[in-house]
Amino acid sequence: MNKKTRQLATVITGQNTSDGAGVKLKRIINPQQNNFDPFILLDEFASDKATDYIGGFPDHPHRGFETVTYMLAGAMLHRDHLGNEGHLRAGDVQWMTAAHGIIHSEMPEQENGLLQGFQLWINLPAKEKMKRPHYQEFAAEDIPNIALADGGYIKLIAGEYISGTRKISGPVTGVTTQPLYSDVALSSQQQLDIPISLQHTVLVYVYQGELVVGTSDKILKAGQLGQLVNGDNIHLATHDQRARCLVLAALPLKEPMVQSGPFVMNSTEEIEQAYRDYRDGVLTQFTD
C-alpha cells in the first residue's frame, strides 16, 4: 500500500524568554497560543554563558502531565520529593510523570561551558492525571542510535522505527499517547521517510541547518517548528547542508485542557484545586 506523505501546515518560530530562576531559553510551543494536542510546551535551552543558566529551576510543583528533559550538552541534576536523584549528561533523558503531584528541581551541575537541551510537556488523559507520580531516567548508551545508510542517524527515545527487517524501539514504553520522540541528524543531500500513524499529531523542530519537509519543497529553518498533517509518512530532506531536528508525534487526547503555571488539568476547578493542594501541602500526598 502506498504511503501518503504529510504536508507542512503550521510553522512556529521559537521566541526568546526566560523561566525558572532566570534561565534564558527559546519557547517553541507556548501552551497559551498553540494547540498541538497532546503536546503542551517545548523549550530549547542553549548557552555557553553561565549567567544564562546558572540559576536553574529550583523546587517547583507539577500536576497533570509528563515532562521530558533531553540533554545535548552539559549536566543537570534532578531531585524530587520522592527521593529520586538524576545526574543528566549529554544524550541522557529524564521522563517524569507528574500525575497527582510532584515537586522537583533541575539545577546545572556546571559553572561554565555549554548547557544545551530540550524540555517537552506531554498531556496525560483525564483518567491518569491523578495517578501515582513516576520518574524514569535513561542514559545515552541505553537510547538506540540508528545509523542511516546515507549518513546521519536517528536517536530513538520513544516509539518505533523499522530499519530493514528490524523493528527498533526506544526505551520509553507504556505511555497512553503512544509518543514518538526522535533526534534526527541528516547529512547534506539526504532524504528520510518515517512511517507514522494517521491519527498522531506530528511536529518537527529544526535546531540546526534547514530541512525540506513534505513533498512541496517547503523549508523549516533552525529555530522553527512545523506541524505536519494528513498522511502516514513523514518525509524529510536536506539540500547542501546538514540538519538536526526533533521529530515528535503522539495520539491526541481530544479532551478539554486548562494550563496554569505548573499545572495542566481538564477544568478551571481542577486547576484551582491543584493550587489549593500545593498551598495546603497535600499536592504530593498520594494514597492508593
C-alpha positions as YAML, in Angstrom:
chain: A
units: angstrom
residues:
- id: 1
  name: MET
  ca: [0.00, 0.00, 0.00]
- id: 2
  name: ASN
  ca: [1.36, 3.42, -0.95]
- id: 3
  name: LYS
  ca: [2.15, 5.80, 1.86]
- id: 4
  name: LYS
  ca: [0.65, 9.28, 1.91]
- id: 5
  name: THR
  ca: [3.20, 11.91, 2.89]
- id: 6
  name: ARG
  ca: [2.20, 14.51, 5.45]
- id: 7
  name: GLN
  ca: [2.45, 18.14, 4.42]
- id: 8
  name: LEU
  ca: [3.58, 21.19, 6.34]
- id: 9
  name: ALA
  ca: [0.57, 23.07, 7.72]
- id: 10
  name: THR
  ca: [1.66, 25.35, 10.58]
- id: 11
  name: VAL
  ca: [5.06, 26.94, 11.21]
- id: 12
  name: ILE
  ca: [6.06, 28.38, 14.60]
- id: 13
  name: THR
  ca: [9.24, 30.36, 15.21]
- id: 14
  name: GLY
  ca: [10.61, 29.96, 18.73]
- id: 15
  name: GLN
  ca: [10.58, 33.06, 20.96]
- id: 16
  name: ASN
  ca: [13.32, 34.00, 23.40]
- id: 17
  name: THR
  ca: [12.20, 34.16, 27.02]
- id: 18
  name: SER
  ca: [13.28, 33.04, 30.49]
- id: 19
  name: ASP
  ca: [11.94, 30.65, 33.11]
- id: 20
  name: GLY
  ca: [12.94, 29.15, 36.44]
- id: 21
  name: ALA
  ca: [15.48, 31.36, 38.21]
- id: 22
  name: GLY
  ca: [16.26, 33.44, 35.12]
- id: 23
  name: VAL
  ca: [17.27, 30.66, 32.73]
- id: 24
  name: LYS
  ca: [17.32, 32.04, 29.20]
- id: 25
  name: LEU
  ca: [15.60, 29.75, 26.71]
- id: 26
  name: LYS
  ca: [13.69, 29.60, 23.46]
- id: 27
  name: ARG
  ca: [10.00, 28.73, 23.84]
- id: 28
  name: ILE
  ca: [8.88, 26.87, 20.75]
- id: 29
  name: ILE
  ca: [5.47, 25.56, 21.84]
- id: 30
  name: ASN
  ca: [3.63, 28.05, 24.04]
- id: 31
  name: PRO
  ca: [0.67, 26.44, 25.85]
- id: 32
  name: GLN
  ca: [-1.26, 29.72, 25.72]
- id: 33
  name: GLN
  ca: [-1.02, 30.08, 21.95]
- id: 34
  name: ASN
  ca: [-0.72, 26.69, 20.23]
- id: 35
  name: ASN
  ca: [-2.97, 23.66, 20.10]
- id: 36
  name: PHE
  ca: [-0.82, 20.65, 19.31]
- id: 37
  name: ASP
  ca: [-2.72, 18.10, 21.42]
- id: 38
  name: PRO
  ca: [-1.25, 16.30, 23.38]
- id: 39
  name: PHE
  ca: [1.94, 18.42, 23.26]
- id: 40
  name: ILE
  ca: [1.72, 21.39, 25.63]
- id: 41
  name: LEU
  ca: [5.12, 23.07, 25.73]
- id: 42
  name: LEU
  ca: [8.55, 22.76, 24.13]
- id: 43
  name: ASP
  ca: [11.58, 24.75, 25.31]
- id: 44
  name: GLU
  ca: [15.14, 24.75, 23.98]
- id: 45
  name: PHE
  ca: [17.97, 25.95, 26.21]
- id: 46
  name: ALA
  ca: [21.41, 26.52, 24.70]
- id: 47
  name: SER
  ca: [24.10, 28.82, 26.05]
- id: 48
  name: ASP
  ca: [27.77, 28.77, 26.95]
- id: 49
  name: LYS
  ca: [27.29, 31.80, 29.23]
- id: 50
  name: ALA
  ca: [26.88, 30.69, 32.85]
- id: 51
  name: THR
  ca: [24.76, 33.74, 33.68]
- id: 52
  name: ASP
  ca: [22.15, 32.46, 31.19]
- id: 53
  name: TYR
  ca: [21.55, 29.21, 33.06]
- id: 54
  name: ILE
  ca: [23.27, 29.05, 36.45]
- id: 55
  name: GLY
  ca: [20.08, 29.88, 38.39]
- id: 56
  name: GLY
  ca: [18.49, 26.69, 37.12]
- id: 57
  name: PHE
  ca: [15.00, 25.58, 38.04]
- id: 58
  name: PRO
  ca: [14.70, 25.43, 41.87]
- id: 59
  name: ASP
  ca: [11.95, 23.43, 43.62]
- id: 60
  name: HIS
  ca: [8.59, 23.77, 41.89]
- id: 61
  name: PRO
  ca: [5.43, 21.63, 41.60]
- id: 62
  name: HIS
  ca: [3.73, 19.91, 38.67]
- id: 63
  name: ARG
  ca: [0.43, 18.07, 38.26]
- id: 64
  name: GLY
  ca: [-1.46, 16.50, 35.38]
- id: 65
  name: PHE
  ca: [1.13, 15.85, 32.66]
- id: 66
  name: GLU
  ca: [4.59, 14.46, 31.79]
- id: 67
  name: THR
  ca: [7.85, 16.35, 31.43]
- id: 68
  name: VAL
  ca: [10.67, 15.11, 29.21]
- id: 69
  name: THR
  ca: [14.17, 16.58, 29.52]
- id: 70
  name: TYR
  ca: [16.68, 15.66, 26.81]
- id: 71
  name: MET
  ca: [20.27, 16.84, 27.16]
- id: 72
  name: LEU
  ca: [22.56, 17.57, 24.24]
- id: 73
  name: ALA
  ca: [25.44, 19.12, 26.19]
- id: 74
  name: GLY
  ca: [26.34, 19.91, 29.78]
- id: 75
  name: ALA
  ca: [24.99, 18.48, 33.02]
- id: 76
  name: MET
  ca: [21.83, 18.91, 35.09]
- id: 77
  name: LEU
  ca: [20.88, 17.49, 38.49]
- id: 78
  name: HIS
  ca: [17.27, 16.41, 39.08]
- id: 79
  name: ARG
  ca: [15.92, 15.99, 42.62]
- id: 80
  name: ASP
  ca: [12.31, 15.42, 43.66]
- id: 81
  name: HIS
  ca: [10.22, 14.86, 46.77]
- id: 82
  name: LEU
  ca: [10.11, 11.10, 46.06]
- id: 83
  name: GLY
  ca: [13.84, 10.87, 46.69]
- id: 84
  name: ASN
  ca: [14.86, 10.48, 43.05]
- id: 85
  name: GLU
  ca: [18.18, 12.00, 42.05]
- id: 86
  name: GLY
  ca: [19.22, 12.08, 38.41]
- id: 87
  name: HIS
  ca: [22.53, 13.29, 37.03]
- id: 88
  name: LEU
  ca: [21.75, 14.13, 33.40]
- id: 89
  name: ARG
  ca: [24.64, 14.31, 30.95]
- id: 90
  name: ALA
  ca: [24.86, 14.73, 27.17]
- id: 91
  name: GLY
  ca: [22.47, 12.31, 25.46]
- id: 92
  name: ASP
  ca: [20.59, 11.41, 28.64]
- id: 93
  name: VAL
  ca: [16.80, 11.63, 29.01]
- id: 94
  name: GLN
  ca: [14.56, 12.20, 32.00]
- id: 95
  name: TRP
  ca: [10.89, 11.19, 31.64]
- id: 96
  name: MET
  ca: [8.84, 12.36, 34.61]
- id: 97
  name: THR
  ca: [5.15, 11.61, 35.00]
- id: 98
  name: ALA
  ca: [3.95, 14.28, 37.42]
- id: 99
  name: ALA
  ca: [0.36, 12.95, 37.51]
- id: 100
  name: HIS
  ca: [-1.13, 13.55, 41.03]
- id: 101
  name: GLY
  ca: [1.74, 15.78, 42.02]
- id: 102
  name: ILE
  ca: [5.49, 16.08, 42.21]
- id: 103
  name: ILE
  ca: [7.86, 18.75, 43.50]
- id: 104
  name: HIS
  ca: [11.26, 18.74, 41.84]
- id: 105
  name: SER
  ca: [14.26, 20.85, 40.89]
- id: 106
  name: GLU
  ca: [16.58, 20.82, 37.89]
- id: 107
  name: MET
  ca: [19.86, 22.57, 38.57]
- id: 108
  name: PRO
  ca: [23.02, 22.91, 36.44]
- id: 109
  name: GLU
  ca: [25.93, 20.75, 37.59]
- id: 110
  name: GLN
  ca: [28.45, 23.06, 35.99]
- id: 111
  name: GLU
  ca: [29.67, 26.61, 36.44]
- id: 112
  name: ASN
  ca: [30.84, 27.22, 32.87]
- id: 113
  name: GLY
  ca: [30.67, 25.73, 29.39]
- id: 114
  name: LEU
  ca: [27.79, 24.85, 27.08]
- id: 115
  name: LEU
  ca: [24.45, 23.77, 28.52]
- id: 116
  name: GLN
  ca: [22.05, 22.62, 25.81]
- id: 117
  name: GLY
  ca: [18.89, 20.57, 25.69]
- id: 118
  name: PHE
  ca: [15.12, 20.49, 25.49]
- id: 119
  name: GLN
  ca: [12.15, 20.19, 27.79]
- id: 120
  name: LEU
  ca: [8.86, 18.87, 26.43]
- id: 121
  name: TRP
  ca: [5.49, 18.68, 28.19]
- id: 122
  name: ILE
  ca: [3.06, 15.95, 27.12]
- id: 123
  name: ASN
  ca: [-0.50, 15.91, 28.43]
- id: 124
  name: LEU
  ca: [-2.00, 13.00, 30.35]
- id: 125
  name: PRO
  ca: [-5.56, 11.74, 29.79]
- id: 126
  name: ALA
  ca: [-8.08, 12.76, 32.45]
- id: 127
  name: LYS
  ca: [-8.17, 9.24, 33.89]
- id: 128
  name: GLU
  ca: [-4.39, 9.34, 34.54]
- id: 129
  name: LYS
  ca: [-3.95, 12.89, 35.81]
- id: 130
  name: MET
  ca: [-4.32, 11.88, 39.46]
- id: 131
  name: LYS
  ca: [-2.43, 8.58, 39.38]
- id: 132
  name: ARG
  ca: [0.80, 7.96, 41.25]
- id: 133
  name: PRO
  ca: [3.75, 10.10, 40.04]
- id: 134
  name: HIS
  ca: [6.65, 8.29, 38.37]
- id: 135
  name: TYR
  ca: [10.24, 9.12, 37.42]
- id: 136
  name: GLN
  ca: [12.42, 7.46, 34.78]
- id: 137
  name: GLU
  ca: [15.92, 8.23, 33.59]
- id: 138
  name: PHE
  ca: [17.70, 6.81, 30.55]
- id: 139
  name: ALA
  ca: [21.43, 7.05, 29.94]
- id: 140
  name: ALA
  ca: [22.67, 7.94, 26.45]
- id: 141
  name: GLU
  ca: [24.02, 4.43, 25.93]
- id: 142
  name: ASP
  ca: [20.53, 2.97, 26.55]
- id: 143
  name: ILE
  ca: [18.96, 5.02, 23.76]
- id: 144
  name: PRO
  ca: [19.14, 3.36, 20.31]
- id: 145
  name: ASN
  ca: [21.33, 5.27, 17.86]
- id: 146
  name: ILE
  ca: [20.35, 4.08, 14.39]
- id: 147
  name: ALA
  ca: [22.89, 4.78, 11.65]
- id: 148
  name: LEU
  ca: [21.28, 5.72, 8.33]
- id: 149
  name: ALA
  ca: [22.57, 4.30, 5.06]
- id: 150
  name: ASP
  ca: [23.39, 7.69, 3.53]
- id: 151
  name: GLY
  ca: [24.88, 9.17, 6.65]
- id: 152
  name: GLY
  ca: [23.28, 10.73, 9.69]
- id: 153
  name: TYR
  ca: [21.40, 8.89, 12.41]
- id: 154
  name: ILE
  ca: [18.23, 8.63, 14.45]
- id: 155
  name: LYS
  ca: [18.35, 8.64, 18.25]
- id: 156
  name: LEU
  ca: [15.12, 6.93, 19.27]
- id: 157
  name: ILE
  ca: [13.92, 8.00, 22.72]
- id: 158
  name: ALA
  ca: [10.32, 6.80, 22.40]
- id: 159
  name: GLY
  ca: [8.36, 4.95, 19.74]
- id: 160
  name: GLU
  ca: [9.46, 2.56, 17.00]
- id: 161
  name: TYR
  ca: [11.47, 2.68, 13.78]
- id: 162
  name: ILE
  ca: [11.79, 0.00, 11.10]
- id: 163
  name: SER
  ca: [15.35, -0.43, 9.82]
- id: 164
  name: GLY
  ca: [15.49, -3.10, 7.15]
- id: 165
  name: THR
  ca: [13.95, -6.18, 8.75]
- id: 166
  name: ARG
  ca: [14.48, -4.88, 12.31]
- id: 167
  name: LYS
  ca: [11.91, -3.10, 14.43]
- id: 168
  name: ILE
  ca: [13.78, -0.87, 16.88]
- id: 169
  name: SER
  ca: [12.06, 0.54, 19.97]
- id: 170
  name: GLY
  ca: [13.03, 3.43, 22.18]
- id: 171
  name: PRO
  ca: [13.39, 2.82, 25.93]
- id: 172
  name: VAL
  ca: [10.23, 4.75, 26.85]
- id: 173
  name: THR
  ca: [7.20, 2.44, 26.79]
- id: 174
  name: GLY
  ca: [3.72, 2.15, 28.26]
- id: 175
  name: VAL
  ca: [2.60, 5.74, 27.57]
- id: 176
  name: THR
  ca: [-1.08, 6.13, 26.62]
- id: 177
  name: THR
  ca: [-0.40, 8.77, 23.97]
- id: 178
  name: GLN
  ca: [1.99, 6.37, 22.15]
- id: 179
  name: PRO
  ca: [4.67, 9.04, 21.64]
- id: 180
  name: LEU
  ca: [7.42, 9.08, 19.06]
- id: 181
  name: TYR
  ca: [10.41, 11.15, 20.17]
- id: 182
  name: SER
  ca: [13.41, 11.09, 17.83]
- id: 183
  name: ASP
  ca: [16.53, 13.22, 17.49]
- id: 184
  name: VAL
  ca: [17.38, 13.07, 13.77]
- id: 185
  name: ALA
  ca: [20.63, 14.12, 12.10]
- id: 186
  name: LEU
  ca: [20.83, 14.20, 8.30]
- id: 187
  name: SER
  ca: [23.84, 14.77, 6.06]
- id: 188
  name: SER
  ca: [23.64, 17.08, 3.05]
- id: 189
  name: GLN
  ca: [21.61, 15.82, 0.08]
- id: 190
  name: GLN
  ca: [19.88, 13.18, 2.19]
- id: 191
  name: GLN
  ca: [16.27, 12.02, 2.44]
- id: 192
  name: LEU
  ca: [14.44, 10.18, 5.19]
- id: 193
  name: ASP
  ca: [10.96, 8.69, 5.44]
- id: 194
  name: ILE
  ca: [9.42, 7.79, 8.79]
- id: 195
  name: PRO
  ca: [6.12, 5.86, 8.88]
- id: 196
  name: ILE
  ca: [3.60, 7.28, 11.35]
- id: 197
  name: SER
  ca: [0.01, 6.61, 12.38]
- id: 198
  name: LEU
  ca: [-2.64, 8.65, 10.59]
- id: 199
  name: GLN
  ca: [-4.13, 9.61, 13.95]
- id: 200
  name: HIS
  ca: [-0.97, 11.09, 15.52]
- id: 201
  name: THR
  ca: [-0.17, 14.76, 15.92]
- id: 202
  name: VAL
  ca: [3.21, 15.24, 14.18]
- id: 203
  name: LEU
  ca: [5.70, 18.04, 14.86]
- id: 204
  name: VAL
  ca: [9.23, 18.64, 13.54]
- id: 205
  name: TYR
  ca: [11.55, 21.12, 15.25]
- id: 206
  name: VAL
  ca: [14.77, 22.07, 13.42]
- id: 207
  name: TYR
  ca: [17.60, 23.15, 15.69]
- id: 208
  name: GLN
  ca: [20.48, 23.03, 13.24]
- id: 209
  name: GLY
  ca: [20.59, 23.74, 9.50]
- id: 210
  name: GLU
  ca: [17.39, 23.58, 7.48]
- id: 211
  name: LEU
  ca: [15.04, 20.85, 6.24]
- id: 212
  name: VAL
  ca: [12.69, 20.31, 3.37]
- id: 213
  name: VAL
  ca: [9.50, 18.90, 4.90]
- id: 214
  name: GLY
  ca: [6.84, 17.05, 2.92]
- id: 215
  name: THR
  ca: [6.74, 16.93, -0.87]
- id: 216
  name: SER
  ca: [6.16, 20.61, -1.73]
- id: 217
  name: ASP
  ca: [9.72, 21.78, -1.09]
- id: 218
  name: LYS
  ca: [8.66, 23.86, 1.94]
- id: 219
  name: ILE
  ca: [11.59, 24.56, 4.26]
- id: 220
  name: LEU
  ca: [11.93, 24.71, 8.03]
- id: 221
  name: LYS
  ca: [14.93, 26.68, 9.25]
- id: 222
  name: ALA
  ca: [16.76, 26.38, 12.58]
- id: 223
  name: GLY
  ca: [14.53, 27.67, 15.36]
- id: 224
  name: GLN
  ca: [11.31, 26.77, 13.54]
- id: 225
  name: LEU
  ca: [8.74, 24.09, 14.35]
- id: 226
  name: GLY
  ca: [6.33, 22.69, 11.80]
- id: 227
  name: GLN
  ca: [3.12, 20.72, 12.20]
- id: 228
  name: LEU
  ca: [2.67, 18.02, 9.56]
- id: 229
  name: VAL
  ca: [-0.85, 16.89, 8.66]
- id: 230
  name: ASN
  ca: [-2.80, 14.36, 6.63]
- id: 231
  name: GLY
  ca: [-0.79, 11.23, 5.99]
- id: 232
  name: ASP
  ca: [1.01, 8.17, 7.33]
- id: 233
  name: ASN
  ca: [4.54, 9.14, 6.27]
- id: 234
  name: ILE
  ca: [6.97, 11.86, 7.39]
- id: 235
  name: HIS
  ca: [9.34, 12.93, 4.60]
- id: 236
  name: LEU
  ca: [12.45, 14.97, 5.46]
- id: 237
  name: ALA
  ca: [15.25, 16.06, 3.12]
- id: 238
  name: THR
  ca: [18.32, 18.29, 3.09]
- id: 239
  name: HIS
  ca: [19.90, 20.33, 0.31]
- id: 240
  name: ASP
  ca: [23.53, 21.36, 0.61]
- id: 241
  name: GLN
  ca: [23.88, 21.48, 4.38]
- id: 242
  name: ARG
  ca: [23.46, 19.14, 7.31]
- id: 243
  name: ALA
  ca: [20.46, 19.38, 9.61]
- id: 244
  name: ARG
  ca: [19.36, 18.22, 13.04]
- id: 245
  name: CYS
  ca: [15.79, 18.10, 14.26]
- id: 246
  name: LEU
  ca: [13.41, 16.63, 16.77]
- id: 247
  name: VAL
  ca: [10.58, 14.53, 15.34]
- id: 248
  name: LEU
  ca: [7.67, 14.38, 17.78]
- id: 249
  name: ALA
  ca: [4.40, 12.52, 17.38]
- id: 250
  name: ALA
  ca: [1.64, 11.34, 19.71]
- id: 251
  name: LEU
  ca: [-2.04, 10.47, 19.82]
- id: 252
  name: PRO
  ca: [-4.22, 13.49, 20.58]
- id: 253
  name: LEU
  ca: [-6.37, 13.15, 23.69]
- id: 254
  name: LYS
  ca: [-9.26, 15.27, 22.38]
- id: 255
  name: GLU
  ca: [-10.13, 16.39, 25.91]
- id: 256
  name: PRO
  ca: [-10.54, 19.87, 27.40]
- id: 257
  name: MET
  ca: [-7.19, 21.27, 28.58]
- id: 258
  name: VAL
  ca: [-6.58, 24.08, 31.05]
- id: 259
  name: GLN
  ca: [-2.98, 25.08, 31.78]
- id: 260
  name: SER
  ca: [-1.94, 27.49, 34.51]
- id: 261
  name: GLY
  ca: [1.71, 27.77, 35.54]
- id: 262
  name: PRO
  ca: [2.96, 24.31, 36.53]
- id: 263
  name: PHE
  ca: [-0.44, 22.58, 36.36]
- id: 264
  name: VAL
  ca: [-2.34, 21.07, 33.41]
- id: 265
  name: MET
  ca: [-5.85, 19.78, 34.08]
- id: 266
  name: ASN
  ca: [-9.24, 19.45, 32.35]
- id: 267
  name: SER
  ca: [-11.09, 22.32, 34.03]
- id: 268
  name: THR
  ca: [-10.53, 25.59, 35.86]
- id: 269
  name: GLU
  ca: [-11.93, 23.99, 39.00]
- id: 270
  name: GLU
  ca: [-9.25, 21.28, 38.88]
- id: 271
  name: ILE
  ca: [-6.56, 23.93, 38.40]
- id: 272
  name: GLU
  ca: [-7.84, 25.84, 41.44]
- id: 273
  name: GLN
  ca: [-7.80, 22.57, 43.41]
- id: 274
  name: ALA
  ca: [-4.18, 21.96, 42.39]
- id: 275
  name: TYR
  ca: [-3.17, 25.38, 43.72]
- id: 276
  name: ARG
  ca: [-5.06, 24.72, 46.97]
- id: 277
  name: ASP
  ca: [-3.44, 21.31, 47.33]
- id: 278
  name: TYR
  ca: [0.01, 22.81, 46.80]
- id: 279
  name: ARG
  ca: [-0.69, 25.63, 49.23]
- id: 280
  name: ASP
  ca: [-2.03, 23.17, 51.82]
- id: 281
  name: GLY
  ca: [0.89, 20.77, 51.41]
- id: 282
  name: VAL
  ca: [-1.17, 17.85, 50.07]
- id: 283
  name: LEU
  ca: [-0.26, 18.00, 46.36]
- id: 284
  name: THR
  ca: [2.27, 15.23, 46.89]
- id: 285
  name: GLN
  ca: [0.27, 13.17, 49.38]
- id: 286
  name: PHE
  ca: [-0.77, 10.32, 47.11]
- id: 287
  name: THR
  ca: [-2.59, 7.30, 48.54]
- id: 288
  name: ASP
  ca: [-3.76, 4.24, 46.60]
...
